[in-house]
Amino acid sequence: MSDVITLVGVEGIGYHGVLPEEREQGQPFVVDLEVRVDAALAAVNDDLSLTVDYSTLARDALSVIEGDPCQLIETVAERIAGRILRHEPVGSVKVTVHKPAAPIGVPFTDVSVSVVRTR
């Protein structure tokens, strides 16, 4: 599968983290997706039903961000990947979860975890 649908910056407030204050107060999480599909037939026929709608992918990611809390952003990424892979035309997905307000204790710009999963 050589075609890629990319979504950058799907953002929501989640309650993920190890520390109690992260689970109580929440914080922003940002997700990037690289979704591999074979879009040739969809492109030739100009038919959305032959590929995957990127608005659906964005809603899938957001529902996990805003859903049940996890301790690890690795788990958030894994859950998002699982939801994306449910869509039949998807062959693989790379999910990057950013946690820009993580309580690291030193100045930083961003922390993220990426997972790659295949059907």
C-alpha angles and dihedrals in degrees: 000000000000102000119093132199109199126196118183127192107011099172136192143144115265137177097221123136146088097255120081092232091057090055093045102042103029126210140210121285123188124200131198121193132198106187120187116212138152099248097169097103092044091050095048092049096035087228123146092197089068094061136029122280110238091213087062090051091051092050090049091054093045093050090057093045090052095035136083112342122253128193094223132048085217086068091048089053092047092051092049091049090052092053093048093049090057089076107093100225093052113103099175142348138205112206122191117190116196122199103189096172097046113150095244098144097229131075112275139151103219144342122204144170124209128199129184118206132178133201 
